[in-house]
Amino acid sequence: MNPLAPPASLRCQADLFPTPAIRGYLNGASRAPQLKSVAAAARHALDWREHNSSMPIDQFFGPVESVKQQFSRLIGCREAQRIALIPAASYGIATVAKNLPLSANQHIIVVEDQFPSNYYAWHKKCQLTGATLRVISRPQEGDKTSWNQKVLEAINPQTAAVAIANIHWADGSLFDLAAIRQRTDDVGAWLVIDGTQSLGAMPFSVEEIRPDAIVAGGYKWLMGPYGCGYAYYGARMDEGEPLEENWINRAGSEDFRNLVNYREEYRPLANRYSVGEHSNFIITPMQEAALQQVNAWGLKNIQHYCAKLWEAVIPELMALDIILPTERAHHLVGIRVPDSIATDKIPDAFAERGLTVSYRGDAIRVSPHVYNTVKELELMVEALKACRR
């Protein structure tokens, strides 16, 4: 099998991973198992480093550009220079927070139980400026107003930014980014997206959504190593101030002989925002291999594959009074169980069947991928049945 051949209809991709790492692993939202191709890229890079002391100058730049091109393709971005390489989503969010104009009479909107990396920077920014951080609460049972609608209704002329994810990290709740972008446009507010739990698993287009920024950790659905991430920055960030001043982000940095002739100008667009030492000679090849594979699978194909997994077990879940949201992503689903199921027994029941999931708040977070099978979802149902009171 050629792993990079675009599939007409995606079949199970388990053979691209070490079997022990993916058996019963329904936890891609926590950390991706490592692709064999990514591990091979790391080994090749280590082998090269072992036998070579110096590094050709072009290797500081060429592999980085290849990674940016792959990520640009993934998000439908025509300008790879709008991509910055970052070490974590928090770094990308902090960069935007540093550059967001904010006054005391304005507010920033986040949602309840948002991932901390997309909360703390805004909390600090509001503390420093006297602005308000508005947290939009999750709808209660019986509430006729959706969470998305509550966000839209909160946006007004005092809104400086909406900082939100495409899907909620804890339970997979979907937010309508197109509608939120339209409403933020109406009032001149920024839209900042944490794409960590969506980029690499579901389609996204910067041309369609036009975010001011979207950031993502690279070790989940983007299949890369821990410690890497990506950021897209729109036009509002073009002349902004980076978190750090490192040499490689300055204009002319490829001319090593003249690095002591300091330059005020940065490399174009978002290059100024990349973390120092982003030309990591081990991680960068791993990132490229990972993104190549995700692009080869195709984001629509990934969603379709995961949807088929759920399709097989939905009737059995309904028989247990477990109802999944109609509008949902298929790679990350939060299951909330009824009182008829003893929640304290669930972790052991899952472990006995070799299943790995996450528990976030009152939800069982189940996050399958293209390496999983229907049999593993059936084992999940079996475990839930075993916990009935």
C-alpha positions as CSV (number, residue, x, y, z in Angstrom):
1,M,0.0,0.0,0.0
2,N,1.2,3.5,-0.9
3,P,0.2,5.5,2.2
4,L,0.3,8.8,0.3
5,A,-2.0,7.7,-2.5
6,P,-5.3,9.6,-2.3
7,P,-8.0,7.1,-1.5
8,A,-11.2,7.0,-3.5
9,S,-13.0,5.8,-0.4
10,L,-10.9,5.7,2.8
11,R,-10.6,2.3,4.3
12,C,-9.1,1.5,7.7
13,Q,-5.5,2.9,7.9
14,A,-4.4,0.8,10.8
15,D,-1.4,-0.6,8.9
16,L,0.2,2.8,8.9
17,F,0.6,2.6,12.7
18,P,2.2,0.2,15.2
19,T,-0.6,-2.1,16.2
20,P,-0.1,-1.9,20.0
21,A,-0.4,1.9,19.9
22,I,-3.8,1.9,18.2
23,R,-5.6,-1.2,19.6
24,G,-8.7,0.1,21.3
25,Y,-7.4,3.7,21.2
26,L,-10.4,6.0,20.9
27,N,-8.5,9.0,22.2
28,G,-7.1,10.9,19.3
29,A,-8.2,14.1,20.8
30,S,-5.7,13.6,23.6
31,R,-2.7,12.7,21.5
32,A,-2.2,11.1,18.1
33,P,-0.5,7.7,17.9
34,Q,2.7,8.0,15.9
35,L,2.6,7.2,12.2
36,K,5.3,4.8,11.0
37,S,6.2,7.4,8.4
38,V,6.7,10.1,11.1
39,A,8.9,7.8,13.2
40,A,10.9,7.0,10.1
41,A,11.4,10.7,9.3
42,A,12.7,11.2,12.9
43,R,15.1,8.2,12.6
44,H,16.4,9.5,9.3
45,A,17.0,12.9,10.7
46,L,18.8,11.5,13.8
47,D,21.0,9.3,11.6
48,W,21.9,12.3,9.4
49,R,22.7,14.4,12.5
50,E,24.9,11.6,13.9
51,H,27.1,11.6,10.9
52,N,27.2,15.4,10.2
53,S,28.2,18.2,12.5
54,S,27.4,21.2,10.4
55,M,24.1,22.0,8.7
56,P,23.8,23.5,5.2
57,I,22.3,27.0,5.3
58,D,19.4,26.1,3.0
59,Q,18.3,23.4,5.5
60,F,17.4,26.2,7.9
61,F,14.8,27.4,5.4
62,G,13.8,24.9,2.8
63,P,12.2,22.2,5.1
64,V,10.3,24.9,7.0
65,E,8.8,26.3,3.7
66,S,7.7,22.7,2.8
67,V,5.9,22.4,6.1
68,K,4.2,25.7,5.6
69,Q,3.1,24.7,2.2
70,Q,1.6,21.5,3.5
71,F,-0.2,23.3,6.3
72,S,-1.5,26.0,3.9
73,R,-2.9,23.3,1.7
74,L,-4.7,21.7,4.6
75,I,-6.5,25.0,5.6
76,G,-7.0,26.3,2.0
77,C,-4.6,29.2,2.4
78,R,-3.1,30.6,-0.8
79,E,-0.3,32.4,1.0
80,A,2.1,30.1,2.8
81,Q,3.9,33.2,4.3
82,R,0.8,33.7,6.5
83,I,1.8,30.6,8.4
84,A,4.0,30.7,11.5
85,L,5.5,27.7,13.2
86,I,4.8,27.8,16.9
87,P,5.6,25.4,19.8
88,A,2.0,25.3,21.2
89,A,-1.4,26.8,20.7
90,S,-0.9,28.9,23.8
91,Y,2.1,30.6,22.0
92,G,-0.1,31.5,19.0
93,I,-2.9,32.8,21.2
94,A,-0.6,34.9,23.3
95,T,0.8,36.4,20.1
96,V,-2.7,37.6,19.1
97,A,-3.5,38.8,22.6
98,K,-0.3,40.9,22.5
99,N,-1.5,42.6,19.3
100,L,-5.2,43.0,19.8
101,P,-6.3,46.6,20.4
102,L,-8.4,46.6,23.6
103,S,-9.8,49.3,25.8
104,A,-11.5,49.3,29.1
105,N,-15.0,49.8,27.7
106,Q,-14.7,46.7,25.5
107,H,-15.0,42.9,26.0
108,I,-13.6,39.6,24.7
109,I,-16.0,36.7,24.3
110,V,-15.0,33.1,25.2
111,V,-17.3,30.1,26.0
112,E,-17.7,28.2,29.2
113,D,-15.1,25.5,29.9
114,Q,-13.0,26.6,27.0
115,F,-9.5,25.0,26.8
116,P,-7.2,26.9,29.2
117,S,-4.7,27.9,26.5
118,N,-7.5,29.9,24.8
119,Y,-8.6,31.4,28.1
120,Y,-5.6,32.6,30.2
121,A,-4.2,35.0,27.7
122,W,-7.5,36.8,27.3
123,H,-8.0,36.8,31.1
124,K,-4.7,38.5,31.5
125,K,-5.3,40.9,28.7
126,C,-8.5,42.0,30.2
127,Q,-6.9,42.4,33.6
128,L,-4.2,44.6,32.2
129,T,-6.6,46.8,30.2
130,G,-9.7,46.9,32.4
131,A,-11.7,45.2,29.7
132,T,-14.3,42.5,30.5
133,L,-14.0,38.8,29.7
134,R,-17.5,37.6,28.8
135,V,-17.9,33.8,29.3
136,I,-20.9,32.4,27.4
137,S,-22.4,29.6,29.4
138,R,-23.5,26.3,28.0
139,P,-27.2,26.0,27.6
140,Q,-29.0,24.2,30.3
141,E,-31.4,21.3,29.7
142,G,-34.6,22.6,28.2
143,D,-33.0,25.8,27.1
144,K,-34.4,26.8,23.7
145,T,-31.4,29.0,22.8
146,S,-28.5,27.1,21.3
147,W,-24.9,27.7,22.5
148,N,-24.0,29.1,19.2
149,Q,-27.0,31.5,19.2
150,K,-26.0,32.7,22.7
151,V,-22.5,33.5,21.3
152,L,-24.0,35.4,18.4
153,E,-26.4,37.4,20.6
154,A,-23.5,38.4,22.9
155,I,-21.5,40.1,20.1
156,N,-22.2,43.8,20.0
157,P,-20.3,47.0,19.1
158,Q,-18.3,46.7,22.4
159,T,-16.9,43.3,21.3
160,A,-13.2,43.5,20.6
161,A,-12.7,39.8,19.8
162,V,-14.4,36.4,19.9
163,A,-11.9,33.7,20.9
164,I,-13.4,30.3,20.3
165,A,-12.8,26.8,18.9
166,N,-14.5,25.2,15.9
167,I,-15.6,22.4,18.2
168,H,-15.5,22.3,22.0
169,W,-12.6,20.3,23.2
170,A,-14.5,18.6,26.0
171,D,-17.6,17.3,24.2
172,G,-17.4,18.2,20.6
173,S,-20.1,20.9,20.5
174,L,-20.0,22.6,17.1
175,F,-19.8,26.3,16.7
176,D,-20.9,28.0,13.4
177,L,-17.8,29.9,12.5
178,A,-19.2,31.4,9.4
179,A,-22.1,32.9,11.3
180,I,-19.8,34.2,14.0
181,R,-17.4,35.6,11.4
182,Q,-20.3,37.5,9.8
183,R,-21.5,38.9,13.1
184,T,-17.9,40.0,14.1
185,D,-17.6,41.7,10.8
186,D,-20.7,43.6,11.5
187,V,-19.2,45.1,14.6
188,G,-15.5,45.2,13.6
189,A,-14.4,42.5,16.0
190,W,-11.6,40.0,15.6
191,L,-12.2,36.3,15.3
192,V,-9.5,34.1,16.9
193,I,-9.9,30.4,16.5
194,D,-8.3,27.5,18.4
195,G,-8.3,24.8,15.8
196,T,-6.4,22.2,17.8
197,Q,-9.4,19.8,18.0
198,S,-10.6,20.3,14.4
199,L,-7.7,21.1,12.0
200,G,-6.5,17.8,10.5
201,A,-9.8,16.0,11.1
202,M,-12.5,18.1,9.5
203,P,-12.6,20.5,6.6
204,F,-11.7,24.2,7.1
205,S,-11.0,27.0,4.8
206,V,-9.4,30.3,5.6
207,E,-10.9,31.7,2.4
208,E,-14.4,31.0,3.6
209,I,-14.1,31.8,7.3
210,R,-11.5,34.6,7.0
211,P,-10.2,34.4,10.6
212,D,-7.9,37.0,12.0
213,A,-6.0,34.1,13.5
214,I,-6.3,30.3,13.8
215,V,-3.8,28.3,15.8
216,A,-3.4,24.6,16.5
217,G,-1.2,22.3,18.5
218,G,0.3,19.9,16.0
219,Y,0.4,16.6,18.0
220,K,-3.3,15.7,17.9
221,W,-5.2,15.6,14.6
222,L,-2.3,17.0,12.7
223,M,-0.4,13.8,13.6
224,G,2.9,15.5,14.5
225,P,5.3,15.3,17.5
226,Y,4.6,17.0,20.8
227,G,6.0,20.5,20.9
228,C,5.0,21.7,17.5
229,G,2.1,23.8,16.3
230,Y,0.9,26.1,13.6
231,A,-0.7,29.5,13.3
232,Y,-2.3,31.4,10.4
233,Y,-2.4,35.2,10.9
234,G,-4.6,37.4,8.8
235,A,-4.1,41.0,7.5
236,R,-4.8,42.6,10.9
237,M,-1.6,41.0,12.2
238,D,0.6,42.0,9.3
239,E,2.5,44.7,11.0
240,G,2.2,43.4,14.6
241,E,4.8,42.7,17.3
242,P,6.0,39.2,17.9
243,L,6.5,37.6,21.3
244,E,10.2,37.3,20.8
245,E,12.9,38.9,18.5
246,N,14.9,36.0,17.0
247,W,17.4,36.3,14.2
248,I,15.9,34.0,11.6
249,N,12.6,36.0,11.4
250,R,14.4,39.1,10.1
251,A,14.8,40.0,6.5
252,G,18.0,38.7,4.9
253,S,18.5,36.1,7.6
254,E,19.6,33.5,5.0
255,D,22.8,35.6,4.5
256,F,24.8,34.3,7.5
257,R,27.8,36.5,6.7
258,N,25.7,39.7,7.2
259,L,23.7,38.7,10.3
260,V,25.7,41.3,12.2
261,N,24.3,44.0,10.0
262,Y,21.1,44.3,12.0
263,R,17.9,44.7,10.1
264,E,14.7,46.5,11.2
265,E,12.6,44.6,8.6
266,Y,11.1,41.2,9.2
267,R,10.6,38.4,6.7
268,P,7.2,38.8,5.0
269,L,3.8,38.5,6.7
270,A,3.5,36.0,9.5
271,N,7.2,34.9,9.5
272,R,7.9,37.4,12.3
273,Y,5.7,35.3,14.6
274,S,7.5,31.9,14.3
275,V,9.2,30.7,17.4
276,G,12.9,30.8,17.7
277,E,14.8,27.7,16.5
278,H,11.7,26.6,14.5
279,S,14.1,25.0,11.9
280,N,14.3,22.1,14.2
281,F,16.2,19.4,12.3
282,I,14.4,16.5,14.0
283,I,10.9,17.8,14.5
284,T,10.5,19.6,11.1
285,P,10.9,16.4,9.0
286,M,8.3,14.7,11.3
287,Q,5.9,17.6,10.8
288,E,6.2,17.4,7.1
289,A,5.6,13.6,7.0
290,A,2.6,14.0,9.2
291,L,1.0,16.8,7.2
292,Q,1.7,14.9,3.9
293,Q,-0.3,12.0,5.3
294,V,-3.2,14.0,6.6
295,N,-3.4,15.8,3.2
296,A,-3.3,12.5,1.4
297,W,-6.2,11.1,3.5
298,G,-8.3,14.2,2.9
299,L,-10.3,15.9,5.6
300,K,-13.7,15.0,4.1
301,N,-12.6,11.4,3.9
302,I,-11.6,11.4,7.5
303,Q,-14.9,12.7,8.7
304,H,-16.8,10.3,6.4
305,Y,-14.8,7.4,7.8
306,C,-15.5,8.4,11.4
307,A,-19.2,8.9,10.6
308,K,-19.4,5.4,9.4
309,L,-18.0,4.1,12.6
310,W,-20.7,5.8,14.6
311,E,-23.4,4.9,12.2
312,A,-23.0,1.2,13.2
313,V,-23.6,1.8,16.9
314,I,-26.1,4.7,17.1
315,P,-29.2,2.3,17.4
316,E,-27.6,0.5,20.3
317,L,-26.7,3.8,22.0
318,M,-30.3,5.0,21.6
319,A,-31.5,1.8,23.2
320,L,-29.4,2.9,26.2
321,D,-31.0,6.3,26.2
322,I,-27.8,7.9,24.9
323,I,-28.6,10.5,22.2
324,L,-25.9,12.0,20.2
325,P,-26.4,15.6,18.9
326,T,-27.7,15.8,15.4
327,E,-25.2,18.5,14.4
328,R,-21.8,17.2,15.4
329,A,-18.3,16.4,14.2
330,H,-17.6,12.6,14.0
331,H,-14.0,12.5,15.2
332,L,-14.8,13.9,18.7
333,V,-18.0,13.1,20.5
334,G,-19.0,13.7,24.1
335,I,-21.2,11.0,25.4
336,R,-23.4,11.9,28.4
337,V,-25.0,8.8,30.0
338,P,-28.4,8.6,31.7
339,D,-28.9,7.8,35.4
340,S,-29.6,4.2,34.4
341,I,-25.8,3.8,33.8
342,A,-23.4,3.8,36.8
343,T,-20.8,6.3,35.8
344,D,-18.3,5.1,38.5
345,K,-18.1,1.7,36.8
346,I,-17.4,3.0,33.3
347,P,-13.6,3.5,33.5
348,D,-13.1,-0.1,34.7
349,A,-15.5,-1.5,32.1
350,F,-13.6,0.3,29.3
351,A,-10.2,-0.7,30.6
352,E,-11.3,-4.4,30.8
353,R,-12.0,-4.2,27.1
354,G,-8.8,-2.5,26.2
355,L,-10.4,0.8,25.3
356,T,-8.8,4.2,25.9
357,V,-11.0,7.3,26.0
358,S,-10.9,10.6,28.0
359,Y,-13.3,11.9,30.7
360,R,-13.9,15.7,30.5
361,G,-16.5,17.2,32.8
362,D,-19.6,15.1,32.7
363,A,-18.8,13.7,29.2
364,I,-17.0,10.6,28.0
365,R,-14.9,12.0,25.2
366,V,-14.7,9.4,22.4
367,S,-12.4,10.4,19.6
368,P,-11.9,7.8,16.9
369,H,-9.8,8.1,13.8
370,V,-9.0,6.3,10.5
371,Y,-7.1,3.6,12.4
372,N,-10.2,2.5,14.4
373,T,-12.8,-0.1,13.5
374,V,-16.5,-0.7,14.1
375,K,-15.6,-3.5,16.4
376,E,-14.0,-1.0,18.8
377,L,-17.1,1.1,18.9
378,E,-19.1,-2.0,19.5
379,L,-16.9,-2.9,22.5
380,M,-17.6,0.6,23.8
381,V,-21.3,-0.1,23.7
382,E,-20.8,-3.4,25.3
383,A,-18.9,-1.7,28.2
384,L,-21.7,0.8,28.6
385,K,-24.3,-2.0,28.7
386,A,-22.2,-3.7,31.4
387,C,-22.6,-0.6,33.6
388,R,-26.4,-0.5,33.7
389,R,-27.8,-0.4,37.1
